[in-house]
Amino acid sequence: MSLAPAQHRVPDDDHDDHIFGVRVPAPVRVWVVPFAVLSVAAFVMFFLGYWLDARANPKAPGLWRLVTHVEGTEAVGILGNVGQVTSQILGVAISVVAIIVELASTRYTHRITELFFREPINFAVMGLFVIAGLDGMWVSLLFRDGFVPTAGTLIAMLLMTVSTLLLLPYFAYVFYFLNPMNVVRRLRAVTLGAIRVAERKSSRIALRISTYQRAAADGAEQLADVVLNAMSNHDGTIAIASVNALGELGRDYLDVKGALPPDWFTIAEAVAENPDFVSMSQEMLRQIRREESWFEFKLLRQFQAIYQAGLNGNRELCYVVAIHTRELAEHAFAVNQPQVVELCIKFFNTYLRSTVNQNDVRTAFNVFNQYRLLAEAALERGQGRFAVDVARYFKYYGQLAFHKDLGFVLETAAYDLCHLNELAFDLASPERIELLKVFLQVDKEGEGAAKEASLKGVRKAQVKLATYYLLRGDAPAAREVFHDMRHEQPVRLASIRDEMLSVSSPYFWEITDRGTNFDFISDDRKGKLVEFFAWFGSAIPSQRVSLVPAEAQPPSTALPDDVASAQLVR
């Protein structure tokens, strides 16, 4: 089936959540709610204990007096315990955090450690633990000659209480931060942030633009690393979310690309030494520099690595990569970046080459669908030259697969070219003649039953297009298809006709990714199909059964004048 991009979207972990049906921002859910619950519970237990003791002893002092009037000896002992407890809490926090962060960085990407410790909240919480411990010990030194630092003691107790109550919310924050979906979102945000900072910088600023180039390239690599590691750990949802993040990053980049300084597009040391560029020839680097497309190339390289890793195993990732490559090209149309469209086409061709080499027919089936949608987008935007290029590549890679005994790939390419020609006709595209010419060159003779069946599928696609032309009143275009087929074997032509007439459902009878039946045509087109095959005259066998409603049967149609004498031989 033709999958819309949204069907492959796996949303990142939402910033908000619901508590008792009320939408609550993530910071409130992670910090405020647990802290408030723990604080209330702690103070309720404290007040309950005092109330029970006060009932048992009517002469007990008031609570406020007990809290604000402390004795020196007892306070010193308490403050010593405060420092010890706080130090132990800090040790527990550091141990747990170190283990969790290390496990997450090993599982997904080492960048997690850097991102985590750069977060100000970690410094604030750890700093509070340290301050609470130090304050308790220093206040204990102030007890001299009857002097009791009551305020200092209360502050030390308050700091110890707050740091203790924050321990569990802090752990909740750590787990929230290290949620893979949040890591993916944060990597994308940090990478885009580096690009947007570069947008505001120039070569006159002390901070060199290459710093931001390196940060952007590293961010793209880290997102790809998350995908590859998630694939090895069978975390499909995380892998798809990371691919989505790469695709969104590419489109966001195109939106700000026009505001970037000229130095950004220079292939500086930070870019030239990157693994995706280091082996390139100088001519290739110069071309990328002329096209100002090094970052798009970097992103698409990550897509290529993910795609090749997913062949014959994680096909869903291959489909999502194809979807985002198409969307990047379509966005490039919108922001007038034709060189990016050409780059995306090159990578689509690279995907197909890898797919054919790996004999992955199912992936080719879906990638051709996305590639065709890109060509359709080009036609709709008046950029038909790209559609013609794509059609030629369809023919090339279809025939390449055909000669590797992957005949269904050629058949798939033929049906997609049929659909592309129909759209070109509807749009009255200037390239429709060239597209038809390419389509009629798709079939090549082969040997063996499998190849024969595939070539038959190509002919069916061409016949299907001819019926479309006839239905739209363009008989000369339909006759172009007829001229191309007039030397076909009569038995084969009759078989094509009868099989196409017998298909009654637009949906395939098995579960497939597209879901449609390639051979299906509507009843009005079936009538045109009979009309088309009537042009072959008595050279082909008559229909075995009348499979077309009487009202859809065409009138008797004579052969075209130029082929009236060219009767086909059985």
C-alpha positions as CSV (number, residue, x, y, z in Angstrom):
1,M,0.0,0.0,0.0
2,S,1.0,3.6,-0.5
3,L,1.9,4.6,3.1
4,A,1.5,8.2,4.1
5,P,4.3,9.5,6.2
6,A,2.2,9.9,9.3
7,Q,1.6,6.1,9.3
8,H,5.3,5.7,10.0
9,R,5.6,8.4,12.6
10,V,6.4,7.3,16.1
11,P,5.9,10.3,18.3
12,D,8.5,11.3,20.7
13,D,7.8,11.0,24.4
14,D,5.3,13.8,25.1
15,H,6.5,16.7,27.2
16,D,3.2,16.6,29.0
17,D,1.2,13.9,30.8
18,H,-2.2,13.5,32.4
19,I,-2.8,13.2,36.1
20,F,-6.4,12.4,37.0
21,G,-7.4,13.6,33.5
22,V,-5.6,17.0,33.8
23,R,-2.8,17.8,31.4
24,V,0.3,18.4,33.4
25,P,3.7,19.7,32.0
26,A,6.6,17.3,32.3
27,P,8.6,19.4,34.8
28,V,5.6,19.6,37.1
29,R,5.0,15.8,36.7
30,V,8.7,14.9,37.3
31,W,9.6,17.5,40.1
32,V,6.7,19.3,41.7
33,V,4.2,16.5,42.1
34,P,6.6,14.0,43.7
35,F,8.2,16.6,45.9
36,A,4.9,17.9,47.1
37,V,3.5,14.4,47.8
38,L,6.7,13.5,49.8
39,S,6.7,16.8,51.7
40,V,3.1,16.5,52.7
41,A,3.5,12.9,53.8
42,A,6.7,13.7,55.8
43,F,5.1,16.6,57.6
44,V,1.8,14.8,58.2
45,M,3.7,12.0,59.9
46,F,5.8,14.5,61.9
47,F,2.7,16.4,63.1
48,L,0.9,13.2,63.8
49,G,3.7,11.9,66.0
50,Y,3.9,15.2,67.9
51,W,0.1,15.3,68.4
52,L,0.1,11.7,69.8
53,D,3.0,12.6,72.2
54,A,1.3,15.8,73.2
55,R,-1.9,14.0,74.1
56,A,0.0,11.6,76.3
57,N,1.8,14.4,78.1
58,P,-0.3,17.5,78.7
59,K,2.7,19.4,80.0
60,A,4.6,19.0,76.6
61,P,5.9,22.4,75.2
62,G,4.4,23.8,72.1
63,L,5.7,22.6,68.7
64,W,7.0,26.0,67.7
65,R,8.9,26.4,71.0
66,L,10.4,22.9,70.6
67,V,11.6,23.8,67.1
68,T,12.9,27.3,67.8
69,H,14.5,26.7,71.2
70,V,17.3,24.2,70.9
71,E,19.9,23.1,73.4
72,G,23.5,23.3,72.5
73,T,24.5,19.7,73.3
74,E,21.6,18.1,71.5
75,A,21.9,20.5,68.5
76,V,25.6,19.6,68.0
77,G,24.8,15.9,67.9
78,I,21.9,16.5,65.5
79,L,23.9,18.6,63.1
80,G,26.6,16.0,63.1
81,N,24.0,13.5,61.9
82,V,22.8,15.9,59.3
83,G,26.1,16.1,57.7
84,Q,26.5,12.3,57.7
85,V,23.0,11.7,56.3
86,T,23.5,14.3,53.6
87,S,26.8,12.8,52.6
88,Q,25.2,9.3,52.4
89,I,22.4,10.7,50.2
90,L,24.9,12.3,47.9
91,G,26.9,9.0,47.6
92,V,23.7,7.1,46.8
93,A,22.7,9.6,44.2
94,I,26.1,9.6,42.5
95,S,26.3,5.8,42.4
96,V,22.8,5.3,41.0
97,V,23.2,8.1,38.4
98,A,26.6,6.9,37.3
99,I,25.4,3.4,36.7
100,I,22.2,4.4,34.9
101,V,23.9,7.0,32.6
102,E,26.7,4.5,31.7
103,L,24.2,1.8,30.8
104,A,22.2,4.2,28.7
105,S,25.2,5.5,26.9
106,T,26.4,2.0,26.2
107,R,23.1,1.0,24.8
108,Y,22.4,4.0,22.6
109,T,25.1,6.6,22.2
110,H,28.0,7.9,24.2
111,R,26.7,11.4,23.6
112,I,24.2,10.8,26.4
113,T,26.8,11.3,29.1
114,E,27.9,14.6,27.7
115,L,24.3,15.8,27.4
116,F,23.4,14.7,30.9
117,F,26.2,16.4,32.7
118,R,25.7,19.6,30.7
119,E,22.2,19.9,32.1
120,P,22.1,22.7,34.8
121,I,19.6,20.8,36.9
122,N,22.3,18.1,37.7
123,F,24.7,20.7,39.0
124,A,21.8,22.4,41.0
125,V,20.7,19.1,42.8
126,M,24.2,17.8,43.4
127,G,25.2,21.2,44.6
128,L,22.3,21.3,47.1
129,F,23.4,18.0,48.6
130,V,27.0,19.3,49.0
131,I,25.8,22.6,50.5
132,A,23.5,20.8,52.9
133,G,26.3,18.6,54.2
134,L,28.8,21.4,54.6
135,D,26.3,23.8,56.2
136,G,25.4,21.3,58.9
137,M,29.1,20.7,59.8
138,W,30.0,24.4,59.8
139,V,27.0,25.4,62.0
140,S,28.0,22.8,64.5
141,L,31.3,24.7,65.0
142,L,29.4,27.8,66.1
143,F,28.3,26.5,69.5
144,R,30.5,28.4,71.9
145,D,30.0,29.6,75.6
146,G,26.3,29.3,75.7
147,F,25.8,30.7,72.1
148,V,23.3,28.6,70.3
149,P,22.9,29.4,66.5
150,T,19.2,28.6,66.3
151,A,18.6,30.1,62.9
152,G,21.7,28.4,61.5
153,T,20.5,25.1,63.0
154,L,17.0,25.5,61.4
155,I,18.5,26.4,58.0
156,A,20.8,23.3,58.2
157,M,17.8,21.1,59.0
158,L,15.8,22.7,56.2
159,L,18.6,22.1,53.7
160,M,18.9,18.5,54.8
161,T,15.1,18.0,54.6
162,V,14.8,19.5,51.1
163,S,17.8,17.5,49.8
164,T,16.4,14.3,51.2
165,L,12.9,15.0,49.7
166,L,14.5,15.8,46.4
167,L,16.2,12.4,46.1
168,L,13.3,10.5,44.6
169,P,12.2,13.3,42.3
170,Y,15.8,13.6,41.1
171,F,15.8,9.9,40.3
172,A,12.5,10.4,38.4
173,Y,14.2,13.2,36.5
174,V,17.2,11.0,35.6
175,F,14.9,8.3,34.2
176,Y,12.9,10.9,32.3
177,F,16.1,12.4,30.9
178,L,17.4,9.0,29.8
179,N,14.2,7.9,28.2
180,P,15.3,7.0,24.7
181,M,12.6,9.1,23.1
182,N,13.7,12.2,25.1
183,V,17.3,11.5,24.2
184,V,16.5,11.4,20.5
185,R,14.5,14.7,20.8
186,R,17.3,16.3,22.8
187,L,20.0,15.3,20.3
188,R,17.9,16.8,17.5
189,A,17.3,20.0,19.4
190,V,21.0,20.3,20.3
191,T,22.1,19.8,16.7
192,L,19.6,22.2,15.3
193,G,20.6,24.7,18.1
194,A,24.2,24.5,16.9
195,I,23.1,25.3,13.3
196,R,21.0,28.2,14.5
197,V,23.9,29.6,16.5
198,A,26.0,29.4,13.4
199,E,23.2,31.4,11.7
200,R,24.0,34.3,14.0
201,K,27.8,34.0,13.8
202,S,30.3,35.0,11.1
203,S,34.0,34.5,10.4
204,R,34.7,37.8,12.2
205,I,33.5,36.3,15.5
206,A,36.2,34.6,17.7
207,L,34.2,31.4,17.8
208,R,35.0,29.8,14.4
209,I,32.1,28.5,12.3
210,S,33.9,25.1,12.0
211,T,33.0,24.6,15.7
212,Y,29.3,24.6,14.8
213,Q,29.9,22.5,11.6
214,R,31.5,19.8,13.8
215,A,28.7,20.0,16.3
216,A,26.1,19.6,13.5
217,A,27.9,16.7,11.9
218,D,28.3,14.9,15.2
219,G,24.7,15.4,16.1
220,A,23.6,13.7,12.8
221,E,26.0,10.8,13.5
222,Q,24.8,10.4,17.0
223,L,21.2,10.1,15.8
224,A,22.2,7.5,13.3
225,D,24.1,5.6,16.1
226,V,21.0,5.5,18.1
227,V,19.2,3.9,15.2
228,L,21.9,1.3,14.6
229,N,22.2,0.4,18.3
230,A,18.4,0.2,18.6
231,M,18.3,-2.1,15.7
232,S,20.8,-4.4,17.3
233,N,18.8,-4.4,20.5
234,H,15.5,-4.9,18.6
235,D,14.1,-1.6,19.8
236,G,12.1,-0.8,16.6
237,T,10.1,2.1,18.1
238,I,13.2,3.9,19.2
239,A,14.9,3.3,15.8
240,I,12.0,4.7,13.9
241,A,11.8,7.7,16.2
242,S,15.5,8.4,15.6
243,V,15.0,8.2,11.8
244,N,12.1,10.6,12.2
245,A,14.3,13.0,14.1
246,L,16.9,12.9,11.3
247,G,14.2,13.6,8.7
248,E,12.8,16.5,10.7
249,L,16.3,17.8,11.3
250,G,16.9,17.9,7.5
251,R,13.7,19.8,6.8
252,D,14.3,22.3,9.7
253,Y,17.8,22.8,8.3
254,L,16.4,23.7,4.9
255,D,14.2,26.3,6.5
256,V,17.2,28.2,8.1
257,K,19.8,27.4,5.4
258,G,19.2,30.7,3.5
259,A,20.2,32.7,6.6
260,L,23.5,30.8,7.2
261,P,26.8,32.7,6.6
262,P,28.9,31.8,3.5
263,D,31.6,30.2,5.7
264,W,29.1,27.6,6.8
265,F,29.2,26.0,3.3
266,T,33.0,25.8,3.1
267,I,34.4,22.3,3.3
268,A,36.6,23.2,6.3
269,E,38.8,20.8,8.3
270,A,35.9,19.9,10.6
271,V,33.9,18.6,7.5
272,A,36.7,17.3,5.3
273,E,38.0,15.0,8.1
274,N,34.6,13.6,8.9
275,P,34.3,9.9,8.1
276,D,31.6,10.5,5.5
277,F,33.9,13.0,3.6
278,V,37.4,11.9,4.2
279,S,37.6,9.4,1.3
280,M,36.1,11.7,-1.2
281,S,38.0,13.1,-4.2
282,Q,38.7,16.8,-4.4
283,E,36.4,17.1,-7.4
284,M,33.5,15.6,-5.4
285,L,34.2,17.9,-2.5
286,R,34.3,20.9,-4.8
287,Q,31.0,19.9,-6.3
288,I,29.4,19.6,-2.8
289,R,30.9,23.0,-2.0
290,R,29.4,24.5,-5.2
291,E,26.0,23.1,-4.4
292,E,26.3,24.2,-0.7
293,S,24.9,20.9,0.3
294,W,27.5,19.3,2.7
295,F,25.0,19.0,5.6
296,E,22.3,17.5,3.5
297,F,24.8,15.0,2.1
298,K,25.8,14.2,5.7
299,L,22.2,13.5,6.7
300,L,21.6,11.4,3.6
301,R,24.7,9.4,4.3
302,Q,23.3,8.5,7.7
303,F,20.1,7.5,5.9
304,Q,22.1,5.3,3.6
305,A,23.9,3.6,6.4
306,I,20.6,2.9,8.2
307,Y,19.0,1.7,4.9
308,Q,21.8,-0.8,4.2
309,A,21.7,-2.1,7.7
310,G,18.0,-2.7,7.5
311,L,17.9,-4.6,4.2
312,N,16.4,-8.1,4.5
313,G,16.0,-7.6,8.2
314,N,14.6,-4.3,9.4
315,R,12.6,-3.4,6.3
316,E,10.4,-1.0,8.1
317,L,13.4,1.2,8.7
318,C,14.2,1.1,5.0
319,Y,10.6,2.3,4.3
320,V,10.9,5.1,6.8
321,V,14.2,6.2,5.3
322,A,12.7,6.3,1.8
323,I,9.8,8.3,3.1
324,H,12.0,10.9,4.8
325,T,14.3,11.1,1.7
326,R,11.2,11.9,-0.4
327,E,10.0,14.5,2.1
328,L,13.4,16.2,2.2
329,A,13.3,16.4,-1.6
330,E,9.7,17.8,-1.6
331,H,10.7,20.3,1.1
332,A,13.6,21.3,-1.1
333,F,11.1,22.0,-3.9
334,A,9.2,24.3,-1.5
335,V,12.4,26.3,-0.5
336,N,13.8,26.4,-4.1
337,Q,16.8,24.1,-3.5
338,P,16.9,22.0,-6.7
339,Q,20.4,20.8,-6.0
340,V,19.0,19.1,-2.9
341,V,16.4,17.4,-5.0
342,E,19.1,16.1,-7.3
343,L,21.0,14.8,-4.3
344,C,18.0,13.0,-2.9
345,I,17.5,11.4,-6.3
346,K,21.1,10.1,-6.2
347,F,20.5,8.6,-2.9
348,F,17.3,7.0,-4.0
349,N,19.3,5.4,-6.8
350,T,21.9,4.2,-4.2
351,Y,19.1,2.7,-2.1
352,L,17.8,0.8,-5.2
353,R,21.3,-0.4,-6.1
354,S,21.8,-1.8,-2.6
355,T,18.3,-3.4,-2.6
356,V,18.9,-5.2,-5.9
357,N,22.3,-6.3,-4.8
358,Q,20.7,-7.8,-1.6
359,N,17.9,-9.4,-3.6
360,D,15.4,-7.7,-1.3
361,V,12.3,-7.6,-3.5
362,R,9.8,-6.4,-0.8
363,T,11.9,-3.4,0.1
364,A,12.2,-2.5,-3.6
365,F,8.5,-2.8,-3.9
366,N,8.0,0.0,-1.3
367,V,11.0,2.2,-2.2
368,F,9.7,2.4,-5.8
369,N,6.5,3.7,-4.3
370,Q,8.2,6.5,-2.5
371,Y,10.4,7.3,-5.5
372,R,7.3,7.5,-7.7
373,L,5.7,9.9,-5.2
374,L,8.7,12.1,-5.5
375,A,8.4,12.2,-9.3
376,E,4.7,13.0,-9.0
377,A,5.5,15.9,-6.7
378,A,7.9,17.2,-9.3
379,L,5.2,17.0,-12.0
380,E,2.7,18.8,-9.7
381,R,5.3,21.6,-9.1
382,G,6.1,22.0,-12.8
383,Q,9.5,20.4,-12.4
384,G,8.9,17.6,-14.9
385,R,12.6,17.2,-15.8
386,F,13.1,15.5,-12.4
387,A,10.1,13.2,-13.2
388,V,11.7,12.2,-16.5
389,D,15.0,11.5,-14.8
390,V,13.2,9.4,-12.2
391,A,11.4,7.5,-14.9
392,R,14.7,6.6,-16.6
393,Y,16.1,5.4,-13.3
394,F,13.0,3.3,-12.9
395,K,13.7,1.6,-16.2
396,Y,17.4,1.2,-15.4
397,Y,17.0,-0.4,-12.0
398,G,14.0,-2.4,-13.1
399,Q,15.9,-4.0,-15.9
400,L,18.9,-4.4,-13.6
401,A,16.7,-6.4,-11.2
402,F,15.2,-8.3,-14.1
403,H,18.6,-9.6,-15.2
404,K,19.2,-10.8,-11.6
405,D,16.0,-12.8,-11.8
406,L,14.1,-10.3,-9.7
407,G,11.4,-9.9,-12.3
408,F,8.7,-8.6,-9.9
409,V,10.9,-5.5,-9.3
410,L,10.6,-4.7,-13.0
411,E,6.9,-5.3,-12.9
412,T,6.6,-3.0,-10.0
413,A,8.6,-0.3,-11.8
414,A,6.3,-0.7,-14.8
415,Y,3.1,-0.2,-12.8
416,D,4.6,2.9,-11.1
417,L,5.6,4.3,-14.4
418,C,2.0,3.7,-15.6
419,H,0.7,5.7,-12.7
420,L,3.3,8.5,-13.4
421,N,2.2,8.7,-17.0
422,E,-1.5,8.9,-16.0
423,L,-0.7,11.9,-13.8
424,A,1.4,13.6,-16.5
425,F,-1.6,13.2,-18.8
426,D,-4.0,14.8,-16.3
427,L,-1.6,17.7,-15.6
428,A,-0.9,18.2,-19.4
429,S,2.7,18.1,-18.5
430,P,5.1,18.9,-21.4
431,E,7.2,15.9,-20.4
432,R,4.3,13.4,-20.9
433,I,5.6,12.4,-24.4
434,E,9.1,11.6,-23.0
435,L,7.6,9.8,-20.1
436,L,5.5,7.5,-22.4
437,K,8.6,6.9,-24.5
438,V,10.6,5.8,-21.5
439,F,7.7,3.6,-20.3
440,L,7.5,1.8,-23.6
441,Q,11.2,0.9,-23.4
442,V,10.9,-0.8,-20.1
443,D,10.2,-4.4,-21.4
444,K,13.1,-6.5,-22.5
445,E,13.0,-10.1,-23.8
446,G,14.2,-12.8,-21.4
447,E,14.2,-16.5,-21.0
448,G,12.5,-18.7,-18.5
449,A,9.0,-18.8,-17.0
450,A,9.8,-16.2,-14.2
451,K,11.1,-13.7,-16.8
452,E,8.2,-14.4,-19.1
453,A,5.7,-13.7,-16.3
454,S,7.5,-10.4,-15.4
455,L,7.5,-9.2,-19.0
456,K,3.8,-10.1,-19.1
457,G,3.3,-7.8,-16.1
458,V,5.1,-5.0,-17.9
459,R,2.8,-5.4,-20.9
460,K,-0.2,-5.4,-18.6
461,A,0.9,-2.1,-17.1
462,Q,1.3,-0.7,-20.7
463,V,-2.2,-1.9,-21.6
464,K,-3.6,-0.4,-18.5
465,L,-2.1,3.0,-19.6
466,A,-3.6,2.6,-23.0
467,T,-7.1,2.1,-21.5
468,Y,-6.6,5.3,-19.5
469,Y,-5.7,7.2,-22.7
470,L,-8.8,5.8,-24.5
471,L,-11.0,6.7,-21.5
472,R,-9.7,10.3,-21.6
473,G,-10.2,10.5,-25.4
474,D,-6.6,10.4,-26.5
475,A,-6.6,7.6,-29.1
476,P,-3.3,8.6,-30.7
477,A,-1.5,8.0,-27.4
478,A,-3.2,4.7,-26.9
479,R,-2.1,3.7,-30.5
480,E,1.5,4.5,-29.5
481,V,1.2,1.6,-27.0
482,F,-0.5,-0.5,-29.6
483,H,2.4,0.1,-32.1
484,D,4.8,-1.0,-29.4
485,M,2.9,-4.2,-28.8
486,R,1.8,-5.3,-32.3
487,H,4.5,-7.9,-32.7
488,E,3.8,-9.6,-29.4
489,Q,2.8,-13.3,-29.5
490,P,-1.0,-13.5,-30.1
491,V,-1.5,-16.1,-27.4
492,R,0.3,-13.9,-24.9
493,L,-1.8,-10.9,-25.9
494,A,-5.0,-12.9,-25.4
495,S,-3.8,-14.1,-22.0
496,I,-3.1,-10.5,-20.9
497,R,-6.5,-9.4,-22.1
498,D,-8.4,-12.2,-20.4
499,E,-6.5,-12.0,-17.1
500,M,-7.1,-8.2,-16.8
501,L,-10.8,-8.6,-17.6
502,S,-11.1,-11.2,-14.9
503,V,-9.8,-9.1,-12.1
504,S,-12.8,-7.8,-10.1
505,S,-11.3,-6.4,-6.9
506,P,-9.0,-3.4,-6.5
507,Y,-7.4,-5.0,-3.5
508,F,-4.9,-7.8,-3.6
509,W,-6.0,-11.0,-2.0
510,E,-3.0,-11.2,0.3
511,I,-1.6,-8.7,2.8
512,T,0.9,-6.5,1.0
513,D,2.5,-3.2,1.9
514,R,0.6,-1.3,-0.9
515,G,-2.6,-3.4,-0.7
516,T,-3.7,-2.6,-4.3
517,N,-4.1,-5.1,-7.1
518,F,-1.8,-4.0,-9.9
519,D,-4.0,-5.6,-12.6
520,F,-7.3,-4.1,-11.5
521,I,-9.1,-1.6,-13.8
522,S,-12.6,-0.2,-13.4
523,D,-15.5,-1.4,-15.6
524,D,-15.4,1.6,-17.9
525,R,-11.7,1.0,-18.5
526,K,-12.4,-2.7,-19.2
527,G,-14.6,-1.6,-22.0
528,K,-11.7,0.4,-23.4
529,L,-9.5,-2.6,-22.9
530,V,-11.7,-4.7,-25.2
531,E,-11.6,-1.8,-27.7
532,F,-7.8,-1.7,-27.5
533,F,-7.4,-5.4,-28.2
534,A,-10.0,-5.2,-31.0
535,W,-7.3,-3.3,-32.9
536,F,-5.3,-6.5,-33.2
537,G,-8.1,-8.0,-35.2
538,S,-8.5,-11.7,-35.7
539,A,-4.8,-12.3,-35.1
540,I,-5.5,-13.1,-31.4
541,P,-8.0,-15.6,-30.0
542,S,-11.4,-14.2,-29.0
543,Q,-12.4,-13.8,-25.4
544,R,-13.1,-17.1,-23.7
545,V,-16.0,-15.5,-21.7
546,S,-17.6,-12.1,-22.0
547,L,-16.3,-10.6,-18.8
548,V,-17.5,-7.1,-19.5
549,P,-21.1,-5.9,-19.0
550,A,-23.0,-5.5,-22.2
551,E,-23.3,-1.7,-21.8
552,A,-19.5,-1.5,-21.5
553,Q,-18.8,-3.5,-24.7
554,P,-17.3,-1.1,-27.3
555,P,-18.7,-0.9,-30.8
556,S,-16.9,-2.8,-33.6
557,T,-13.7,-1.0,-34.2
558,A,-11.6,-1.3,-37.3
559,L,-7.8,-1.7,-37.2
560,P,-5.8,1.5,-37.6
561,D,-5.1,2.2,-41.2
562,D,-1.3,1.8,-41.0
563,V,-1.6,-1.7,-39.5
564,A,-4.6,-3.0,-41.4
565,S,-2.4,-5.2,-43.6
566,A,0.0,-6.2,-40.8
567,Q,-2.0,-9.1,-39.4
568,L,-0.4,-10.9,-36.5
569,V,0.7,-14.5,-36.9
570,R,-0.4,-17.1,-34.4
